[in-house]
Amino acid sequence: MTQYSKNQAGQSIVGWLIGLLIILLIIVVAVPLLTGNQINLFGPGGLGEEEPTPQVEVTPSPAEERDLIDDITQNPANYYGREVTVSSEVEEVIGSRGLVLDSPGILDDDLLVITSSVPGQAEINNFKEGDLVRIMGTVREFNLVETENDLNVDLDDNLFENREGEPVIIANSVEIVQQQ
């Protein structure tokens, strides 16, 4: 029977571990090259992944909320499906569910707002042209039939049909900030 000294046994284990490390290194390098996938050991999703930075909700200033109207009217696709908060003057009241907000920019773009539920009658009567309002809701492309179905309401076709395809905010909150 062959006997190994401690030194020979230690060298055998070290050689085996080095061989194993070389095989693992080849796998880590070769697999991504052959499959086109990237293995990330030290970045996000890897062994050295850092804790994600918590998202902090930033409340926009009234000026930023007014500027947002310009951006929504100029780049509506960037906002479809997103919750927004905007502030502006009421340019026009349309029926019991609609408001048109004045765009503060040099272009004469305005933004349609439809409330998702009928506010109290007193509140409807309180909206006047020139009132400063804060609106919170979801931006989408206006389609009269879809909006009526989604909100389970019958909007006056004559008041809204010329708005087809425009951006609209379906408001879940309407607050009068300052009355005219």
TORSE-156865 format. One record per residue (C-alpha): x, z, y; residue number from 1. Coordinates in pm, 1 decimal. Each point is the difference from the previous one (the first is absolute). Layout:
        xx        zz        yy  bagu
         X         Z         Y   NUM
...
// end
This chain:
        xx        zz        yy  bagu
       0.0       0.0       0.0     1
     129.6     -91.3     343.5     2
      25.4     273.5     255.8     3
     -10.7     -62.4     372.2     4
     160.4     215.0     256.7     5
    -200.7     118.8     298.8     6
     189.6    -246.8     213.9     7
     -91.0    -293.0    -227.5     8
    -365.5     107.9     -14.8     9
     -13.6      33.9     379.3    10
     153.4    -345.3      43.1    11
    -253.2    -144.3    -242.8    12
    -293.9     149.8     193.3    13
     145.3    -111.9     335.2    14
      48.1    -352.5    -136.2    15
    -355.8      -3.4    -129.0    16
    -138.0     119.6     337.3    17
     204.4    -259.3     190.3    18
    -135.5    -270.0    -229.3    19
    -355.2     122.7      56.6    20
      50.3       0.4     378.4    21
     135.5    -355.9     -12.5    22
    -304.8    -113.8    -198.4    23
    -235.6     170.0     248.9    24
     186.7    -156.7     292.2    25
     -31.5    -344.2    -159.2    26
    -373.9      55.3     -47.6    27
     -46.2     117.0     359.9    28
     186.6    -304.3     133.3    29
    -102.7    -267.4    -251.8    30
    -373.6      66.3     -33.6    31
     -78.7     -54.4     369.3    32
     214.8    -313.5       6.5    33
    -171.6    -146.4    -306.1    34
    -357.1      95.3      92.8    35
      17.3     -42.8     375.9    36
    -124.0     357.5      43.2    37
     188.0     251.1     203.6    38
      77.6     348.8    -124.1    39
      30.1     243.4     286.0    40
     167.2     323.3    -102.3    41
      56.1     153.8     341.1    42
    -267.1    -134.2     238.1    43
    -374.5      53.6       5.8    44
    -130.6      12.7    -353.7    45
     346.7      74.2    -140.1    46
     183.9     313.9    -101.8    47
      96.1      85.8     356.3    48
    -347.5     -52.0     142.2    49
     -64.2     200.0     310.9    50
    -331.4     163.0      74.5    51
    -220.7    -244.6     188.7    52
     -42.8      74.4     367.2    53
    -350.8     133.5      55.2    54
    -222.3    -230.2     203.6    55
     -91.9     150.8     334.0    56
    -323.5    -118.3     155.6    57
      64.5     -98.6     358.5    58
    -287.1      17.9     244.5    59
      23.4    -296.4     235.1    60
     -27.2      57.8     372.3    61
    -302.2    -144.7     182.8    62
     225.1    -272.8     145.3    63
     122.6     -91.6    -350.2    64
    -359.6      -3.4    -123.7    65
     -93.0    -245.9     277.7    66
     303.0    -219.8     -74.8    67
    -102.6      -5.8    -365.8    68
    -314.3    -193.2      92.8    69
     215.0    -286.6     131.5    70
     202.1      -4.3    -319.8    71
    -310.3       8.8    -220.8    72
    -157.2    -292.3     188.3    73
     324.6    -202.0      -1.3    74
     110.1      80.2    -359.3    75
    -316.5     105.7    -183.1    76
     127.6     -75.0    -352.2    77
     263.6     272.3      45.7    78
    -278.2     256.2      35.2    79
    -268.5    -108.9    -245.9    80
     -83.1     292.4    -228.3    81
     190.6     251.2     213.7    82
    -137.0     312.2     165.8    83
      66.7      -0.2     374.0    84
     -72.9     210.0     305.8    85
     -50.4    -185.3     327.1    86
    -105.2      98.6     350.3    87
    -142.6    -232.0     260.3    88
    -276.6     -57.9     246.3    89
    -334.8    -120.7    -129.7    90
     -44.1    -356.3     119.8    91
    -343.5     -48.1    -155.1    92
    -251.9     189.1    -214.6    93
    -158.1    -220.1    -270.0    94
    -318.1     140.4    -152.6    95
       7.2     342.4    -164.1    96
     313.2     -59.5    -207.7    97
     238.4    -213.1     202.4    98
     250.7      42.5     278.8    99
     246.0    -243.6     147.2   100
     324.7     158.9     115.3   101
     193.5    -141.1     292.0   102
     350.5    -120.0     -78.8   103
     251.1     138.1     250.7   104
     233.6    -299.3     -21.2   105
      19.7    -310.5     213.3   106
    -196.2    -199.9    -255.3   107
    -375.3      43.9      13.2   108
     -29.2     104.2    -364.4   109
    -254.1     262.5     -83.6   110
     -56.3     188.2    -324.0   111
    -330.0      46.1    -179.0   112
     -84.5     344.0    -138.1   113
    -291.3      69.0    -232.7   114
     -88.0     357.7     -87.7   115
     -28.0      71.8    -371.4   116
    -303.4     223.5      56.0   117
    -258.6      16.9     273.7   118
     108.2     263.5     250.0   119
    -263.1     231.6     146.5   120
    -239.2    -175.5     238.5   121
     128.3     204.3     295.4   122
     354.8    -113.1     -75.3   123
    -101.0    -368.6     -11.5   124
    -162.0      30.9     340.1   125
     315.1     165.1     136.7   126
     228.5    -300.1     -58.7   127
      39.8    -196.2     319.5   128
     229.1    -276.3     113.7   129
     317.5     154.9     136.8   130
     -12.2     315.3    -216.6   131
     335.3      89.2    -154.7   132
     -47.6      44.3    -376.6   133
     221.1      87.6    -295.4   134
     -85.1    -183.1    -322.2   135
     125.7      78.1    -350.8   136
     -75.8    -245.1    -277.7   137
     109.0    -284.8    -225.6   138
      95.4    -345.4     124.3   139
    -138.1    -300.3    -184.2   140
     -98.6    -359.8      60.3   141
    -357.5     -11.1     123.2   142
    -250.6    -161.8    -231.6   143
    -359.6      70.4     100.4   144
    -150.6     -11.7    -350.3   145
     277.2     210.1    -160.1   146
     -17.8     256.2     278.9   147
    -377.0      29.0     -31.2   148
      30.2      42.4    -378.4   149
     286.4     250.6      19.5   150
    -170.3     214.0     264.3   151
    -350.2     -52.6    -141.1   152
    -131.1    -106.3     340.1   153
    -165.5    -302.9     159.1   154
     196.7     -99.1     309.5   155
    -155.2    -234.3     254.9   156
     140.6    -340.8     -98.0   157
     -29.3    -129.2     356.8   158
     223.0     280.0     130.6   159
     272.9     -25.6    -264.8   160
      11.4    -354.5    -143.8   161
     249.5    -127.2     260.3   162
     247.6     267.9    -117.6   163
      49.7    -142.5    -353.1   164
     366.7       6.6    -105.6   165
     111.2     227.1     283.5   166
     160.2     337.7     -67.5   167
    -242.4     292.0       2.1   168
      45.2     373.9     -34.0   169
    -256.6     163.4    -226.3   170
      -1.9     336.9     175.4   171
     -47.1     327.3    -180.6   172
      53.6     192.6     324.6   173
     -88.7     -86.0     359.8   174
      82.4     248.1     274.1   175
     -71.8     -36.5     369.6   176
     319.2     115.5     171.5   177
    -112.7     -60.8     357.1   178
    -332.4    -123.0     127.4   179
     -20.4    -255.4     277.9   180
// end
